Amino acid sequence: MNDASLRREITDLACDLIAFESTADHPSELKAAIDYVEQYARQIDGVLIRRYEVEQKPGLMVTLRDTHTPALLLNGHLDVVAARAEQYRPVVRDGRIYGRGSQDMKGACAVLMRLMKDLAAAPQPPDVGFMYVTDEEIGGFHGTSYLLEQGWRTRFFIAAEPTDLNICYAAKGMVRFDVTLHGKPAHGSRPWDGVNPILLLRDGLQALERRFPTPTEAVWATTAVPTVVRGGETLNRIPETVTLSLDIRHIPEETPDEIEAAVRACFPGATVVRNSNGGIPLLTDPNDPHLARLAASVERITGRQPAFYREHYGSDARFYSGAGIPAICFGPVGAGLHSDEEWVDIASLERLYQILYDFAGVAAREDQE
């Protein structure tokens, strides 16, 4: 393959994708982004294309064989978080692509597009599927999770999320709570006549800190972060209730039920409502042979062994590992995730392509043995 041509096409595809303002509140832009990928796929001989849409969240499945169970499934999301208007105008500078979604993860989606074209052109195309979704940033339930429920299975699932070409085999789950503490209203001048739920909140937060200490650096432990407090209307009146919202990121060893019990123990007498339970953890055995084969492909292409690591935020890979299917995140080098200075390294996109091309060939040979 011509390296300059490969680099140029991946860069052009990434820039085209970045130009779509594909946020959850712009369904027409989500559709336009999926249309773009579908039009590209329809120019490839021999691929099978299946389109779907759930709650205005379109998606696309492209396979190199007529199957719902490809041996390898590569996943990319085309939705992004909101940004300033200029961030949808990509800038190529100093070997990087700047713009919303460049790192997370339209650069990798461009790699997958070129990869499906070249793998389809192989004398014996490998058994690979390509999944493009548009709702990862808001939970993934109408995209990857839906497709899993519809019977899309695989032996190995890779979400091409940015990982600096290292292998992320585990990530924390997420559960959120609203905790309402009940008091007794009274005039602010006569606190003895009432029960102040703000003081109950104080005591509960101290208990919560003892149970889930706030780390001062990255650690593999469950964290419970107070994010919103609501309550009180008048400066001279003890409020009747105060509600606290908690964002809890938990390691796989602690379940949402165990965490809820701990929260209730920290806030006795409070009304505790679990308002999110969709962030199941990602957990794949780091000794799984698929990971070893991927690591070997990384070493062949880059000359180094990739790091195996655990992450603090989630991805769509969690749905497949939750179904007992080996799943990981593996993607390019970049920085500025969800920030005003998001970028992806172009050379790493090329390396990602080469690694996945090599890995797909290894998987195909093993499939024939």
C-alpha positions as CSV (number, residue, x, y, z in Angstrom):
1,M,0.0,0.0,0.0
2,N,1.1,3.6,-0.6
3,D,1.7,5.1,2.8
4,A,1.2,8.7,1.6
5,S,-2.0,7.8,-0.1
6,L,-3.3,5.9,2.9
7,R,-2.4,8.8,5.2
8,R,-4.0,11.3,2.9
9,E,-7.3,9.4,2.6
10,I,-7.6,8.7,6.3
11,T,-6.9,12.4,7.0
12,D,-9.5,13.5,4.5
13,L,-12.1,11.1,5.8
14,A,-11.5,12.2,9.4
15,C,-11.8,15.9,8.4
16,D,-15.1,15.2,6.5
17,L,-16.5,13.4,9.5
18,I,-15.5,16.1,12.0
19,A,-17.4,18.7,9.9
20,F,-20.7,17.0,10.9
21,E,-22.2,18.6,14.1
22,S,-23.3,15.2,15.2
23,T,-24.5,15.8,18.7
24,A,-27.5,14.1,20.3
25,D,-29.7,17.2,19.8
26,H,-28.9,17.4,16.0
27,P,-30.6,14.2,14.6
28,S,-30.2,15.5,11.0
29,E,-26.4,15.7,11.5
30,L,-26.3,12.2,13.0
31,K,-28.1,11.0,9.9
32,A,-25.8,12.9,7.6
33,A,-22.7,11.3,9.3
34,I,-24.1,7.8,8.9
35,D,-25.2,8.6,5.3
36,Y,-21.6,9.6,4.6
37,V,-20.2,6.3,5.9
38,E,-22.9,4.3,4.1
39,Q,-22.2,6.0,0.7
40,Y,-18.5,5.1,1.2
41,A,-19.4,1.5,2.0
42,R,-21.7,1.2,-1.1
43,Q,-18.7,1.8,-3.3
44,I,-17.0,-1.3,-2.0
45,D,-17.7,-4.6,-3.8
46,G,-18.8,-7.6,-1.8
47,V,-19.8,-6.0,1.5
48,L,-23.2,-6.4,3.1
49,I,-24.8,-3.3,4.5
50,R,-27.5,-3.1,7.1
51,R,-29.0,0.2,8.3
52,Y,-31.1,0.7,11.4
53,E,-32.5,3.6,13.5
54,V,-33.8,3.7,17.0
55,E,-35.2,7.0,18.6
56,Q,-33.6,9.1,15.8
57,K,-30.2,7.5,16.5
58,P,-29.1,5.9,13.2
59,G,-26.4,3.3,12.8
60,L,-24.8,1.0,10.3
61,M,-23.5,-2.5,10.2
62,V,-21.1,-3.5,7.4
63,T,-19.8,-7.1,7.1
64,L,-17.5,-8.8,4.7
65,R,-19.6,-12.0,4.9
66,D,-23.3,-12.7,5.1
67,T,-23.4,-13.1,8.9
68,H,-24.6,-11.6,12.1
69,T,-21.8,-13.2,14.0
70,P,-18.5,-12.0,12.5
71,A,-15.3,-13.4,14.2
72,L,-14.1,-9.8,14.8
73,L,-16.3,-6.8,15.3
74,L,-14.8,-3.3,15.1
75,N,-16.9,-0.5,16.6
76,G,-16.8,3.3,16.2
77,H,-19.2,6.0,17.3
78,L,-19.8,9.1,15.2
79,D,-21.6,11.2,17.8
80,V,-19.7,13.8,19.8
81,V,-20.3,16.2,22.7
82,A,-21.2,19.8,22.0
83,A,-18.6,22.2,20.9
84,R,-18.1,25.7,19.6
85,A,-18.9,26.2,15.9
86,E,-15.3,26.6,14.8
87,Q,-14.5,23.2,16.3
88,Y,-16.5,21.6,13.5
89,R,-14.0,23.1,11.0
90,P,-11.1,20.7,11.3
91,V,-7.5,22.0,11.2
92,V,-4.5,19.9,10.1
93,R,-1.3,21.1,11.7
94,D,2.0,19.7,12.9
95,G,1.0,16.1,12.1
96,R,-2.3,16.4,14.0
97,I,-6.0,16.9,13.2
98,Y,-7.7,19.4,15.5
99,G,-11.5,19.5,15.9
100,R,-14.4,18.1,17.8
101,G,-14.4,14.3,17.6
102,S,-10.9,14.1,16.1
103,Q,-9.7,12.0,19.1
104,D,-13.1,10.7,20.3
105,M,-13.5,9.2,17.8
106,K,-13.9,10.2,14.2
107,G,-10.2,9.8,13.5
108,A,-10.6,6.1,14.3
109,C,-13.9,5.8,12.4
110,A,-12.0,7.1,9.3
111,V,-9.5,4.3,9.9
112,L,-12.3,1.7,10.0
113,M,-13.7,3.0,6.8
114,R,-10.5,2.6,4.9
115,L,-9.9,-0.7,6.6
116,M,-13.2,-2.2,5.5
117,K,-12.4,-1.2,1.9
118,D,-9.0,-2.8,1.9
119,L,-10.0,-6.0,3.7
120,A,-13.0,-6.5,1.4
121,A,-10.5,-6.3,-1.6
122,A,-8.4,-9.2,-0.1
123,P,-8.4,-12.5,-2.1
124,Q,-10.1,-14.1,0.9
125,P,-11.7,-11.4,2.9
126,P,-11.6,-12.1,6.7
127,D,-14.7,-12.5,8.8
128,V,-14.8,-8.9,10.1
129,G,-17.8,-6.7,10.9
130,F,-17.9,-2.9,11.2
131,M,-20.3,-1.2,13.6
132,Y,-21.0,2.5,13.3
133,V,-23.2,4.0,16.0
134,T,-24.4,7.5,17.0
135,D,-25.3,7.5,20.6
136,E,-22.3,6.4,22.6
137,E,-21.9,9.8,24.3
138,I,-25.4,9.5,25.8
139,G,-25.2,5.9,26.9
140,G,-25.1,3.6,23.9
141,F,-28.5,2.0,24.5
142,H,-30.0,2.8,21.0
143,G,-26.7,1.8,19.3
144,T,-24.3,-0.9,20.5
145,S,-26.6,-2.2,23.2
146,Y,-29.5,-2.4,20.8
147,L,-27.4,-4.3,18.2
148,L,-26.2,-6.8,20.8
149,E,-29.9,-7.4,21.7
150,Q,-30.7,-7.9,18.0
151,G,-28.3,-10.8,17.9
152,W,-25.0,-9.3,16.7
153,R,-22.4,-11.4,18.3
154,T,-18.7,-11.9,17.8
155,R,-15.7,-13.7,19.2
156,F,-13.8,-10.5,19.9
157,F,-15.0,-6.9,20.1
158,I,-12.8,-3.8,19.7
159,A,-14.1,-0.3,20.3
160,A,-11.6,1.9,18.5
161,E,-11.7,4.5,21.3
162,P,-8.5,6.5,21.9
163,T,-6.0,4.5,24.0
164,D,-2.6,5.7,22.6
165,L,-2.3,2.3,20.9
166,N,-2.4,0.6,24.3
167,I,-5.0,-2.0,25.3
168,C,-7.8,-1.0,27.7
169,Y,-9.3,-4.2,29.1
170,A,-11.3,-2.9,32.1
171,A,-13.2,0.3,32.9
172,K,-15.4,1.4,35.8
173,G,-19.1,1.2,35.8
174,M,-21.4,4.1,36.6
175,V,-24.4,4.5,38.9
176,R,-26.1,7.7,39.9
177,F,-28.4,8.4,42.9
178,D,-30.6,11.2,44.1
179,V,-30.6,11.3,47.9
180,T,-33.4,13.4,49.5
181,L,-33.0,14.2,53.2
182,H,-36.2,15.2,55.1
183,G,-36.3,17.9,57.7
184,K,-38.9,19.9,59.6
185,P,-39.3,23.5,58.5
186,A,-38.9,26.3,61.1
187,H,-37.9,30.0,61.3
188,G,-34.2,30.6,60.9
189,S,-34.2,32.3,64.3
190,R,-35.5,29.2,66.1
191,P,-33.5,26.2,64.8
192,W,-34.6,24.3,67.9
193,D,-38.1,24.2,66.6
194,G,-37.1,22.4,63.4
195,V,-34.9,19.6,61.9
196,N,-32.4,21.0,59.3
197,P,-31.9,18.6,56.4
198,I,-28.8,20.5,55.5
199,L,-27.2,19.3,58.7
200,L,-28.3,15.8,57.9
201,L,-26.6,16.3,54.5
202,R,-23.4,17.4,56.3
203,D,-23.4,14.3,58.4
204,G,-24.1,12.0,55.5
205,L,-21.4,13.5,53.3
206,Q,-18.9,12.9,56.1
207,A,-20.0,9.3,56.3
208,L,-19.8,9.0,52.5
209,E,-16.3,10.3,52.5
210,R,-15.3,7.7,55.1
211,R,-16.9,4.9,53.0
212,F,-15.6,6.2,49.6
213,P,-12.5,8.4,50.3
214,T,-11.9,11.1,47.6
215,P,-8.6,10.1,45.9
216,T,-5.9,12.7,45.3
217,E,-4.6,10.8,42.3
218,A,-5.8,8.2,39.8
219,V,-6.6,5.0,41.7
220,W,-8.5,1.8,40.8
221,A,-11.2,2.3,43.4
222,T,-14.9,3.2,43.5
223,T,-15.4,7.0,43.7
224,A,-18.6,8.7,44.9
225,V,-18.7,12.4,43.8
226,P,-21.4,14.8,45.0
227,T,-22.4,16.9,41.9
228,V,-25.6,18.8,42.6
229,V,-27.4,20.0,45.7
230,R,-31.0,21.2,45.5
231,G,-33.2,22.7,48.3
232,G,-34.0,25.7,50.3
233,E,-36.0,28.6,49.1
234,T,-35.9,31.3,51.7
235,L,-32.9,32.8,53.6
236,N,-34.7,32.8,57.0
237,R,-36.4,29.4,56.9
238,I,-35.1,25.8,57.5
239,P,-36.0,23.9,54.4
240,E,-38.2,20.9,54.4
241,T,-36.0,18.8,52.1
242,V,-32.6,18.9,50.5
243,T,-31.7,16.6,47.5
244,L,-28.1,15.6,46.7
245,S,-27.1,14.0,43.4
246,L,-24.2,11.5,43.4
247,D,-22.1,10.4,40.4
248,I,-20.5,7.0,41.4
249,R,-17.9,5.3,39.2
250,H,-17.4,1.8,40.5
251,I,-14.9,-1.0,39.9
252,P,-16.3,-4.3,38.8
253,E,-15.7,-5.9,42.2
254,E,-18.5,-3.7,43.7
255,T,-22.1,-4.0,42.4
256,P,-24.7,-1.2,42.1
257,D,-26.8,-3.0,44.8
258,E,-23.8,-3.0,47.2
259,I,-23.2,0.6,46.5
260,E,-26.8,1.6,47.1
261,A,-26.8,-0.2,50.4
262,A,-23.7,1.8,51.4
263,V,-25.3,5.1,50.3
264,R,-28.4,4.3,52.3
265,A,-26.2,3.6,55.4
266,C,-24.5,6.9,55.0
267,F,-27.8,8.8,54.8
268,P,-30.2,7.0,57.3
269,G,-33.8,8.0,56.8
270,A,-33.2,9.5,53.4
271,T,-35.1,8.7,50.3
272,V,-32.6,7.2,47.9
273,V,-33.5,6.9,44.2
274,R,-31.2,5.1,41.7
275,N,-31.7,7.1,38.5
276,S,-29.0,5.5,36.4
277,N,-27.8,2.0,36.2
278,G,-26.6,1.7,32.6
279,G,-22.9,2.1,33.1
280,I,-21.9,-1.5,33.6
281,P,-18.2,-2.1,33.9
282,L,-15.9,-3.3,31.1
283,L,-14.0,-6.3,32.2
284,T,-12.1,-8.7,30.0
285,D,-9.5,-11.2,31.2
286,P,-6.1,-9.6,30.2
287,N,-4.8,-13.1,29.6
288,D,-7.4,-13.8,27.0
289,P,-5.7,-15.1,23.8
290,H,-7.3,-12.4,21.6
291,L,-5.5,-9.7,23.6
292,A,-2.2,-11.6,23.2
293,R,-2.6,-11.8,19.5
294,L,-3.5,-8.1,19.3
295,A,-0.5,-7.2,21.4
296,A,1.7,-9.2,19.0
297,S,0.3,-7.2,16.0
298,V,1.1,-4.0,17.9
299,E,4.6,-5.1,18.4
300,R,5.1,-6.2,14.8
301,I,3.9,-2.8,13.5
302,T,5.4,-0.4,16.2
303,G,8.3,-2.4,17.6
304,R,7.0,-2.1,21.2
305,Q,4.7,-4.0,23.5
306,P,1.5,-2.2,24.3
307,A,0.6,-1.4,27.9
308,F,-2.5,-3.2,29.3
309,Y,-4.4,-0.8,31.5
310,R,-7.7,0.0,33.2
311,E,-9.8,3.2,32.6
312,H,-12.0,5.4,34.8
313,Y,-14.7,6.2,32.2
314,G,-16.9,3.9,30.1
315,S,-17.4,3.0,26.5
316,D,-19.7,0.8,24.4
317,A,-17.3,-2.1,24.8
318,R,-18.9,-2.7,28.2
319,F,-22.0,-4.1,26.6
320,Y,-20.1,-6.9,24.9
321,S,-18.0,-7.8,27.9
322,G,-21.1,-7.7,30.0
323,A,-22.5,-10.4,27.6
324,G,-19.5,-12.6,28.2
325,I,-17.7,-11.7,25.0
326,P,-14.1,-10.5,25.1
327,A,-14.1,-6.8,24.5
328,I,-11.5,-4.1,24.7
329,C,-10.8,-0.5,23.7
330,F,-7.9,0.1,21.3
331,G,-7.3,3.2,19.3
332,P,-5.1,6.1,18.3
333,V,-2.9,8.7,20.1
334,G,-4.5,12.1,20.9
335,A,-5.4,14.5,23.7
336,G,-8.0,17.0,24.7
337,L,-10.9,14.6,25.0
338,H,-14.1,16.7,25.1
339,S,-12.1,19.9,25.4
340,D,-11.5,23.0,23.2
341,E,-8.2,21.7,22.0
342,E,-9.0,18.1,21.0
343,W,-6.6,16.5,18.6
344,V,-5.5,13.2,17.1
345,D,-2.1,12.2,15.9
346,I,-2.2,11.4,12.1
347,A,0.8,8.9,12.3
348,S,-1.0,7.0,15.0
349,L,-4.1,6.7,12.8
350,E,-1.9,5.1,10.1
351,R,-0.4,2.8,12.7
352,L,-3.9,1.9,13.9
353,Y,-4.9,0.9,10.4
354,Q,-1.7,-1.2,10.0
355,I,-2.2,-2.9,13.3
356,L,-5.9,-3.8,12.7
357,Y,-5.1,-4.9,9.1
358,D,-2.4,-7.2,10.5
359,F,-4.6,-8.5,13.3
360,A,-7.5,-9.2,11.0
361,G,-5.2,-11.3,8.8
362,V,-4.1,-13.3,11.9
363,A,-7.7,-13.8,12.9
364,A,-8.6,-15.0,9.4
365,R,-5.8,-17.5,9.4
366,E,-6.8,-18.9,12.8
367,D,-10.4,-19.1,11.6
368,Q,-9.3,-21.4,8.8
369,E,-7.3,-23.7,11.0
